[in-house]
Amino acid sequence: MRGKLEEQFGGWSLAAQEPLEGAWRNPDTGEVEHDASWRYEVGVAPEQLEKLDGYLADLALRLGQRAIWRVAHAGQGKLIHARGR
């Protein structure tokens, strides 16, 4: 997965050193399920979001998940280049 993120989107950041713990209500059973997951951050230009969504849909299928949650912070980021470069 990390290699694909590097290849297709130029990189990734791991948001925590340990898995995030969570709980969610299973829509099929109504039961609350607990899990652990990792959160990756991938910076992409707005025109790459559709490509990222396709990658995430394929990843969800490979992982046996119904979905993967993507959060976009469109328009809030700004790339600051190092001085002298």
PDB file as gemmi writes it, atoms N, CA and C in Angstrom:
CRYST1    1.000    1.000    1.000  90.00  90.00  90.00 P 1                      
ATOM      1  N   MET A   1       0.828  -1.183   0.000  1.00  0.00           N  
ATOM      2  CA  MET A   1       0.000   0.000   0.000  1.00  0.00           C  
ATOM      3  C   MET A   1       0.877   1.253   0.000  1.00  0.00           C  
ATOM      4  N   ARG A   2       1.865   1.297   0.869  1.00  0.00           N  
ATOM      5  CA  ARG A   2       2.713   2.488   0.934  1.00  0.00           C  
ATOM      6  C   ARG A   2       3.422   2.749  -0.384  1.00  0.00           C  
ATOM      7  N   GLY A   3       3.902   1.678  -1.004  1.00  0.00           N  
ATOM      8  CA  GLY A   3       4.571   1.825  -2.295  1.00  0.00           C  
ATOM      9  C   GLY A   3       3.639   2.384  -3.360  1.00  0.00           C  
ATOM     10  N   LYS A   4       2.385   1.915  -3.360  1.00  0.00           N  
ATOM     11  CA  LYS A   4       1.407   2.429  -4.330  1.00  0.00           C  
ATOM     12  C   LYS A   4       1.118   3.903  -4.086  1.00  0.00           C  
ATOM     13  N   LEU A   5       1.009   4.308  -2.811  1.00  0.00           N  
ATOM     14  CA  LEU A   5       0.771   5.715  -2.503  1.00  0.00           C  
ATOM     15  C   LEU A   5       1.945   6.573  -2.968  1.00  0.00           C  
ATOM     16  N   GLU A   6       3.158   6.059  -2.808  1.00  0.00           N  
ATOM     17  CA  GLU A   6       4.342   6.788  -3.272  1.00  0.00           C  
ATOM     18  C   GLU A   6       4.339   6.882  -4.792  1.00  0.00           C  
ATOM     19  N   GLU A   7       4.059   5.756  -5.442  1.00  0.00           N  
ATOM     20  CA  GLU A   7       4.080   5.693  -6.902  1.00  0.00           C  
ATOM     21  C   GLU A   7       3.001   6.571  -7.533  1.00  0.00           C  
ATOM     22  N   GLN A   8       1.781   6.481  -7.018  1.00  0.00           N  
ATOM     23  CA  GLN A   8       0.661   7.158  -7.663  1.00  0.00           C  
ATOM     24  C   GLN A   8       0.442   8.591  -7.191  1.00  0.00           C  
ATOM     25  N   PHE A   9       0.836   8.893  -5.940  1.00  0.00           N  
ATOM     26  CA  PHE A   9       0.507  10.211  -5.388  1.00  0.00           C  
ATOM     27  C   PHE A   9       1.710  10.952  -4.810  1.00  0.00           C  
ATOM     28  N   GLY A  10       2.895  10.360  -4.920  1.00  0.00           N  
ATOM     29  CA  GLY A  10       4.103  11.070  -4.521  1.00  0.00           C  
ATOM     30  C   GLY A  10       4.488  10.942  -3.062  1.00  0.00           C  
ATOM     31  N   GLY A  11       3.710  10.219  -2.247  1.00  0.00           N  
ATOM     32  CA  GLY A  11       4.099  10.031  -0.855  1.00  0.00           C  
ATOM     33  C   GLY A  11       2.920   9.862   0.073  1.00  0.00           C  
ATOM     34  N   TRP A  12       3.215   9.748   1.360  1.00  0.00           N  
ATOM     35  CA  TRP A  12       2.203   9.548   2.399  1.00  0.00           C  
ATOM     36  C   TRP A  12       2.814   9.910   3.733  1.00  0.00           C  
ATOM     37  N   SER A  13       1.977  10.133   4.731  1.00  0.00           N  
ATOM     38  CA  SER A  13       2.393  10.338   6.122  1.00  0.00           C  
ATOM     39  C   SER A  13       1.522   9.464   7.004  1.00  0.00           C  
ATOM     40  N   LEU A  14       2.143   8.826   7.973  1.00  0.00           N  
ATOM     41  CA  LEU A  14       1.409   8.046   8.953  1.00  0.00           C  
ATOM     42  C   LEU A  14       1.055   8.986  10.093  1.00  0.00           C  
ATOM     43  N   ALA A  15      -0.228   9.067  10.438  1.00  0.00           N  
ATOM     44  CA  ALA A  15      -0.711  10.074  11.379  1.00  0.00           C  
ATOM     45  C   ALA A  15      -0.496   9.705  12.845  1.00  0.00           C  
ATOM     46  N   ALA A  16      -0.103   8.469  13.136  1.00  0.00           N  
ATOM     47  CA  ALA A  16       0.120   8.054  14.523  1.00  0.00           C  
ATOM     48  C   ALA A  16       1.081   6.877  14.539  1.00  0.00           C  
ATOM     49  N   GLN A  17       1.772   6.672  15.647  1.00  0.00           N  
ATOM     50  CA  GLN A  17       2.703   5.560  15.763  1.00  0.00           C  
ATOM     51  C   GLN A  17       2.026   4.279  16.240  1.00  0.00           C  
ATOM     52  N   GLU A  18       0.798   4.400  16.711  1.00  0.00           N  
ATOM     53  CA  GLU A  18       0.024   3.240  17.146  1.00  0.00           C  
ATOM     54  C   GLU A  18      -1.330   3.286  16.454  1.00  0.00           C  
ATOM     55  N   PRO A  19      -1.981   2.132  16.320  1.00  0.00           N  
ATOM     56  CA  PRO A  19      -3.310   2.137  15.675  1.00  0.00           C  
ATOM     57  C   PRO A  19      -4.313   2.984  16.459  1.00  0.00           C  
ATOM     58  N   LEU A  20      -5.233   3.573  15.746  1.00  0.00           N  
ATOM     59  CA  LEU A  20      -6.330   4.312  16.354  1.00  0.00           C  
ATOM     60  C   LEU A  20      -7.410   3.317  16.748  1.00  0.00           C  
ATOM     61  N   GLU A  21      -7.946   3.446  17.938  1.00  0.00           N  
ATOM     62  CA  GLU A  21      -9.030   2.570  18.371  1.00  0.00           C  
ATOM     63  C   GLU A  21     -10.352   3.258  18.102  1.00  0.00           C  
ATOM     64  N   GLY A  22     -11.328   2.487  17.697  1.00  0.00           N  
ATOM     65  CA  GLY A  22     -12.625   3.076  17.394  1.00  0.00           C  
ATOM     66  C   GLY A  22     -13.764   2.092  17.586  1.00  0.00           C  
ATOM     67  N   ALA A  23     -14.956   2.621  17.483  1.00  0.00           N  
ATOM     68  CA  ALA A  23     -16.166   1.810  17.574  1.00  0.00           C  
ATOM     69  C   ALA A  23     -17.159   2.341  16.553  1.00  0.00           C  
ATOM     70  N   TRP A  24     -17.945   1.449  16.006  1.00  0.00           N  
ATOM     71  CA  TRP A  24     -18.948   1.821  15.007  1.00  0.00           C  
ATOM     72  C   TRP A  24     -20.092   0.821  15.054  1.00  0.00           C  
ATOM     73  N   ARG A  25     -21.270   1.299  14.696  1.00  0.00           N  
ATOM     74  CA  ARG A  25     -22.445   0.432  14.703  1.00  0.00           C  
ATOM     75  C   ARG A  25     -22.558  -0.253  13.345  1.00  0.00           C  
ATOM     76  N   ASN A  26     -22.546  -1.561  13.370  1.00  0.00           N  
ATOM     77  CA  ASN A  26     -22.667  -2.353  12.156  1.00  0.00           C  
ATOM     78  C   ASN A  26     -24.097  -2.236  11.639  1.00  0.00           C  
ATOM     79  N   PRO A  27     -24.279  -1.720  10.415  1.00  0.00           N  
ATOM     80  CA  PRO A  27     -25.642  -1.541   9.904  1.00  0.00           C  
ATOM     81  C   PRO A  27     -26.379  -2.845   9.646  1.00  0.00           C  
ATOM     82  N   ASP A  28     -25.667  -3.951   9.486  1.00  0.00           N  
ATOM     83  CA  ASP A  28     -26.316  -5.240   9.252  1.00  0.00           C  
ATOM     84  C   ASP A  28     -26.839  -5.866  10.537  1.00  0.00           C  
ATOM     85  N   THR A  29     -26.065  -5.737  11.621  1.00  0.00           N  
ATOM     86  CA  THR A  29     -26.432  -6.407  12.871  1.00  0.00           C  
ATOM     87  C   THR A  29     -26.969  -5.460  13.936  1.00  0.00           C  
ATOM     88  N   GLY A  30     -26.670  -4.162  13.802  1.00  0.00           N  
ATOM     89  CA  GLY A  30     -27.051  -3.195  14.822  1.00  0.00           C  
ATOM     90  C   GLY A  30     -26.123  -3.195  16.026  1.00  0.00           C  
ATOM     91  N   GLU A  31     -25.163  -4.099  16.030  1.00  0.00           N  
ATOM     92  CA  GLU A  31     -24.222  -4.215  17.140  1.00  0.00           C  
ATOM     93  C   GLU A  31     -23.079  -3.212  16.987  1.00  0.00           C  
ATOM     94  N   VAL A  32     -22.558  -2.753  18.125  1.00  0.00           N  
ATOM     95  CA  VAL A  32     -21.379  -1.890  18.108  1.00  0.00           C  
ATOM     96  C   VAL A  32     -20.147  -2.775  18.020  1.00  0.00           C  
ATOM     97  N   GLU A  33     -19.311  -2.501  17.041  1.00  0.00           N  
ATOM     98  CA  GLU A  33     -18.081  -3.251  16.855  1.00  0.00           C  
ATOM     99  C   GLU A  33     -16.895  -2.349  17.147  1.00  0.00           C  
ATOM    100  N   HIS A  34     -15.833  -2.932  17.656  1.00  0.00           N  
ATOM    101  CA  HIS A  34     -14.618  -2.194  17.979  1.00  0.00           C  
ATOM    102  C   HIS A  34     -13.512  -2.642  17.031  1.00  0.00           C  
ATOM    103  N   ASP A  35     -12.675  -1.707  16.673  1.00  0.00           N  
ATOM    104  CA  ASP A  35     -11.568  -2.068  15.797  1.00  0.00           C  
ATOM    105  C   ASP A  35     -10.384  -1.134  16.024  1.00  0.00           C  
ATOM    106  N   ALA A  36      -9.300  -1.474  15.384  1.00  0.00           N  
ATOM    107  CA  ALA A  36      -8.097  -0.650  15.389  1.00  0.00           C  
ATOM    108  C   ALA A  36      -7.751  -0.365  13.934  1.00  0.00           C  
ATOM    109  N   SER A  37      -7.327   0.847  13.646  1.00  0.00           N  
ATOM    110  CA  SER A  37      -7.015   1.203  12.265  1.00  0.00           C  
ATOM    111  C   SER A  37      -5.862   2.202  12.244  1.00  0.00           C  
ATOM    112  N   TRP A  38      -5.299   2.349  11.081  1.00  0.00           N  
ATOM    113  CA  TRP A  38      -4.222   3.306  10.858  1.00  0.00           C  
ATOM    114  C   TRP A  38      -4.748   4.440  10.000  1.00  0.00           C  
ATOM    115  N   ARG A  39      -4.286   5.663  10.254  1.00  0.00           N  
ATOM    116  CA  ARG A  39      -4.696   6.806   9.434  1.00  0.00           C  
ATOM    117  C   ARG A  39      -3.484   7.324   8.667  1.00  0.00           C  
ATOM    118  N   TYR A  40      -3.644   7.345   7.358  1.00  0.00           N  
ATOM    119  CA  TYR A  40      -2.609   7.874   6.483  1.00  0.00           C  
ATOM    120  C   TYR A  40      -3.080   9.218   5.937  1.00  0.00           C  
ATOM    121  N   GLU A  41      -2.139  10.104   5.730  1.00  0.00           N  
ATOM    122  CA  GLU A  41      -2.438  11.386   5.103  1.00  0.00           C  
ATOM    123  C   GLU A  41      -1.688  11.442   3.776  1.00  0.00           C  
ATOM    124  N   VAL A  42      -2.427  11.825   2.739  1.00  0.00           N  
ATOM    125  CA  VAL A  42      -1.865  11.903   1.397  1.00  0.00           C  
ATOM    126  C   VAL A  42      -2.243  13.266   0.834  1.00  0.00           C  
ATOM    127  N   GLY A  43      -1.251  14.065   0.522  1.00  0.00           N  
ATOM    128  CA  GLY A  43      -1.519  15.382  -0.048  1.00  0.00           C  
ATOM    129  C   GLY A  43      -1.631  15.293  -1.557  1.00  0.00           C  
ATOM    130  N   VAL A  44      -2.787  15.640  -2.079  1.00  0.00           N  
ATOM    131  CA  VAL A  44      -2.983  15.611  -3.527  1.00  0.00           C  
ATOM    132  C   VAL A  44      -3.664  16.909  -3.972  1.00  0.00           C  
ATOM    133  N   ALA A  45      -3.433  17.259  -5.213  1.00  0.00           N  
ATOM    134  CA  ALA A  45      -4.112  18.404  -5.816  1.00  0.00           C  
ATOM    135  C   ALA A  45      -5.579  18.036  -6.039  1.00  0.00           C  
ATOM    136  N   PRO A  46      -6.465  19.031  -6.033  1.00  0.00           N  
ATOM    137  CA  PRO A  46      -7.897  18.752  -6.220  1.00  0.00           C  
ATOM    138  C   PRO A  46      -8.195  17.903  -7.456  1.00  0.00           C  
ATOM    139  N   GLU A  47      -7.446  18.103  -8.514  1.00  0.00           N  
ATOM    140  CA  GLU A  47      -7.711  17.335  -9.732  1.00  0.00           C  
ATOM    141  C   GLU A  47      -7.298  15.867  -9.605  1.00  0.00           C  
ATOM    142  N   GLN A  48      -6.613  15.488  -8.521  1.00  0.00           N  
ATOM    143  CA  GLN A  48      -6.238  14.093  -8.293  1.00  0.00           C  
ATOM    144  C   GLN A  48      -7.204  13.364  -7.354  1.00  0.00           C  
ATOM    145  N   LEU A  49      -8.200  14.052  -6.820  1.00  0.00           N  
ATOM    146  CA  LEU A  49      -9.104  13.412  -5.863  1.00  0.00           C  
ATOM    147  C   LEU A  49      -9.866  12.238  -6.470  1.00  0.00           C  
ATOM    148  N   GLU A  50     -10.274  12.346  -7.710  1.00  0.00           N  
ATOM    149  CA  GLU A  50     -10.996  11.244  -8.345  1.00  0.00           C  
ATOM    150  C   GLU A  50     -10.095  10.015  -8.466  1.00  0.00           C  
ATOM    151  N   LYS A  51      -8.840  10.228  -8.816  1.00  0.00           N  
ATOM    152  CA  LYS A  51      -7.881   9.127  -8.891  1.00  0.00           C  
ATOM    153  C   LYS A  51      -7.671   8.511  -7.507  1.00  0.00           C  
ATOM    154  N   LEU A  52      -7.554   9.341  -6.475  1.00  0.00           N  
ATOM    155  CA  LEU A  52      -7.398   8.841  -5.107  1.00  0.00           C  
ATOM    156  C   LEU A  52      -8.632   8.043  -4.694  1.00  0.00           C  
ATOM    157  N   ASP A  53      -9.811   8.534  -5.019  1.00  0.00           N  
ATOM    158  CA  ASP A  53     -11.041   7.810  -4.684  1.00  0.00           C  
ATOM    159  C   ASP A  53     -11.059   6.422  -5.333  1.00  0.00           C  
ATOM    160  N   GLY A  54     -10.616   6.329  -6.574  1.00  0.00           N  
ATOM    161  CA  GLY A  54     -10.551   5.038  -7.252  1.00  0.00           C  
ATOM    162  C   GLY A  54      -9.579   4.098  -6.550  1.00  0.00           C  
ATOM    163  N   TYR A  55      -8.424   4.631  -6.171  1.00  0.00           N  
ATOM    164  CA  TYR A  55      -7.447   3.822  -5.446  1.00  0.00           C  
ATOM    165  C   TYR A  55      -8.042   3.319  -4.130  1.00  0.00           C  
ATOM    166  N   LEU A  56      -8.724   4.203  -3.391  1.00  0.00           N  
ATOM    167  CA  LEU A  56      -9.305   3.816  -2.102  1.00  0.00           C  
ATOM    168  C   LEU A  56     -10.419   2.783  -2.260  1.00  0.00           C  
ATOM    169  N   ALA A  57     -11.202   2.883  -3.326  1.00  0.00           N  
ATOM    170  CA  ALA A  57     -12.257   1.894  -3.582  1.00  0.00           C  
ATOM    171  C   ALA A  57     -11.641   0.518  -3.828  1.00  0.00           C  
ATOM    172  N   ASP A  58     -10.559   0.474  -4.601  1.00  0.00           N  
ATOM    173  CA  ASP A  58      -9.867  -0.792  -4.844  1.00  0.00           C  
ATOM    174  C   ASP A  58      -9.240  -1.321  -3.554  1.00  0.00           C  
ATOM    175  N   LEU A  59      -8.660  -0.442  -2.753  1.00  0.00           N  
ATOM    176  CA  LEU A  59      -8.049  -0.834  -1.493  1.00  0.00           C  
ATOM    177  C   LEU A  59      -9.088  -1.409  -0.532  1.00  0.00           C  
ATOM    178  N   ALA A  60     -10.251  -0.777  -0.451  1.00  0.00           N  
ATOM    179  CA  ALA A  60     -11.316  -1.274   0.420  1.00  0.00           C  
ATOM    180  C   ALA A  60     -11.704  -2.694   0.026  1.00  0.00           C  
ATOM    181  N   LEU A  61     -11.808  -2.946  -1.270  1.00  0.00           N  
ATOM    182  CA  LEU A  61     -12.145  -4.290  -1.746  1.00  0.00           C  
ATOM    183  C   LEU A  61     -11.063  -5.290  -1.336  1.00  0.00           C  
ATOM    184  N   ARG A  62      -9.790  -4.927  -1.547  1.00  0.00           N  
ATOM    185  CA  ARG A  62      -8.686  -5.829  -1.187  1.00  0.00           C  
ATOM    186  C   ARG A  62      -8.648  -6.112   0.307  1.00  0.00           C  
ATOM    187  N   LEU A  63      -9.011  -5.128   1.125  1.00  0.00           N  
ATOM    188  CA  LEU A  63      -8.977  -5.297   2.574  1.00  0.00           C  
ATOM    189  C   LEU A  63     -10.254  -5.920   3.132  1.00  0.00           C  
ATOM    190  N   GLY A  64     -11.233  -6.150   2.274  1.00  0.00           N  
ATOM    191  CA  GLY A  64     -12.496  -6.731   2.720  1.00  0.00           C  
ATOM    192  C   GLY A  64     -13.360  -5.755   3.498  1.00  0.00           C  
ATOM    193  N   GLN A  65     -13.202  -4.476   3.219  1.00  0.00           N  
ATOM    194  CA  GLN A  65     -13.994  -3.454   3.888  1.00  0.00           C  
ATOM    195  C   GLN A  65     -15.100  -2.964   2.974  1.00  0.00           C  
ATOM    196  N   ARG A  66     -16.155  -2.434   3.574  1.00  0.00           N  
ATOM    197  CA  ARG A  66     -17.240  -1.853   2.775  1.00  0.00           C  
ATOM    198  C   ARG A  66     -16.834  -0.506   2.197  1.00  0.00           C  
ATOM    199  N   ALA A  67     -16.015   0.224   2.944  1.00  0.00           N  
ATOM    200  CA  ALA A  67     -15.657   1.578   2.535  1.00  0.00           C  
ATOM    201  C   ALA A  67     -14.406   2.024   3.276  1.00  0.00           C  
ATOM    202  N   ILE A  68     -13.793   3.058   2.767  1.00  0.00           N  
ATOM    203  CA  ILE A  68     -12.702   3.752   3.438  1.00  0.00           C  
ATOM    204  C   ILE A  68     -13.084   5.225   3.484  1.00  0.00           C  
ATOM    205  N   TRP A  69     -12.955   5.818   4.642  1.00  0.00           N  
ATOM    206  CA  TRP A  69     -13.331   7.220   4.831  1.00  0.00           C  
ATOM    207  C   TRP A  69     -12.213   8.117   4.343  1.00  0.00           C  
ATOM    208  N   ARG A  70     -12.538   9.096   3.472  1.00  0.00           N  
ATOM    209  CA  ARG A  70     -11.575  10.087   2.996  1.00  0.00           C  
ATOM    210  C   ARG A  70     -12.039  11.458   3.454  1.00  0.00           C  
ATOM    211  N   VAL A  71     -11.127  12.203   4.027  1.00  0.00           N  
ATOM    212  CA  VAL A  71     -11.415  13.579   4.444  1.00  0.00           C  
ATOM    213  C   VAL A  71     -10.592  14.505   3.555  1.00  0.00           C  
ATOM    214  N   ALA A  72     -11.224  15.489   2.978  1.00  0.00           N  
ATOM    215  CA  ALA A  72     -10.530  16.451   2.126  1.00  0.00           C  
ATOM    216  C   ALA A  72     -10.552  17.821   2.783  1.00  0.00           C  
ATOM    217  N   HIS A  73      -9.423  18.457   2.755  1.00  0.00           N  
ATOM    218  CA  HIS A  73      -9.307  19.824   3.267  1.00  0.00           C  
ATOM    219  C   HIS A  73      -9.049  20.741   2.073  1.00  0.00           C  
ATOM    220  N   ALA A  74      -9.975  20.762   1.173  1.00  0.00           N  
ATOM    221  CA  ALA A  74      -9.822  21.509  -0.071  1.00  0.00           C  
ATOM    222  C   ALA A  74      -9.713  23.005   0.189  1.00  0.00           C  
ATOM    223  N   GLY A  75      -8.717  23.593  -0.438  1.00  0.00           N  
ATOM    224  CA  GLY A  75      -8.561  25.038  -0.368  1.00  0.00           C  
ATOM    225  C   GLY A  75      -7.955  25.552   0.917  1.00  0.00           C  
ATOM    226  N   GLN A  76      -7.683  24.679   1.872  1.00  0.00           N  
ATOM    227  CA  GLN A  76      -7.140  25.139   3.140  1.00  0.00           C  
ATOM    228  C   GLN A  76      -5.631  25.002   3.216  1.00  0.00           C  
ATOM    229  N   GLY A  77      -5.057  24.216   2.335  1.00  0.00           N  
ATOM    230  CA  GLY A  77      -3.615  24.005   2.378  1.00  0.00           C  
ATOM    231  C   GLY A  77      -2.880  24.976   1.475  1.00  0.00           C  
ATOM    232  N   LYS A  78      -1.610  25.130   1.752  1.00  0.00           N  
ATOM    233  CA  LYS A  78      -0.773  25.989   0.924  1.00  0.00           C  
ATOM    234  C   LYS A  78       0.633  25.413   0.942  1.00  0.00           C  
ATOM    235  N   LEU A  79       1.216  25.223  -0.214  1.00  0.00           N  
ATOM    236  CA  LEU A  79       2.570  24.706  -0.322  1.00  0.00           C  
ATOM    237  C   LEU A  79       3.549  25.861  -0.151  1.00  0.00           C  
ATOM    238  N   ILE A  80       4.412  25.776   0.841  1.00  0.00           N  
ATOM    239  CA  ILE A  80       5.415  26.797   1.099  1.00  0.00           C  
ATOM    240  C   ILE A  80       6.774  26.217   0.696  1.00  0.00           C  
ATOM    241  N   HIS A  81       7.366  26.777  -0.335  1.00  0.00           N  
ATOM    242  CA  HIS A  81       8.666  26.302  -0.794  1.00  0.00           C  
ATOM    243  C   HIS A  81       9.778  26.826   0.108  1.00  0.00           C  
ATOM    244  N   ALA A  82      10.825  26.022   0.263  1.00  0.00           N  
ATOM    245  CA  ALA A  82      11.982  26.438   1.042  1.00  0.00           C  
ATOM    246  C   ALA A  82      12.635  27.645   0.380  1.00  0.00           C  
ATOM    247  N   ARG A  83      13.128  28.552   1.168  1.00  0.00           N  
ATOM    248  CA  ARG A  83      13.829  29.727   0.604  1.00  0.00           C  
ATOM    249  C   ARG A  83      15.066  29.289  -0.157  1.00  0.00           C  
ATOM    250  N   GLY A  84      15.328  29.959  -1.252  1.00  0.00           N  
ATOM    251  CA  GLY A  84      16.524  29.689  -2.033  1.00  0.00           C  
ATOM    252  C   GLY A  84      16.415  28.500  -2.969  1.00  0.00           C  
ATOM    253  N   ARG A  85      15.241  27.938  -3.096  1.00  0.00           N  
ATOM    254  CA  ARG A  85      15.081  26.781  -4.005  1.00  0.00           C  
ATOM    255  C   ARG A  85      14.288  27.162  -5.208  1.00  0.00           C  
TER     256      ARG A  85                                                      
END                                                                             
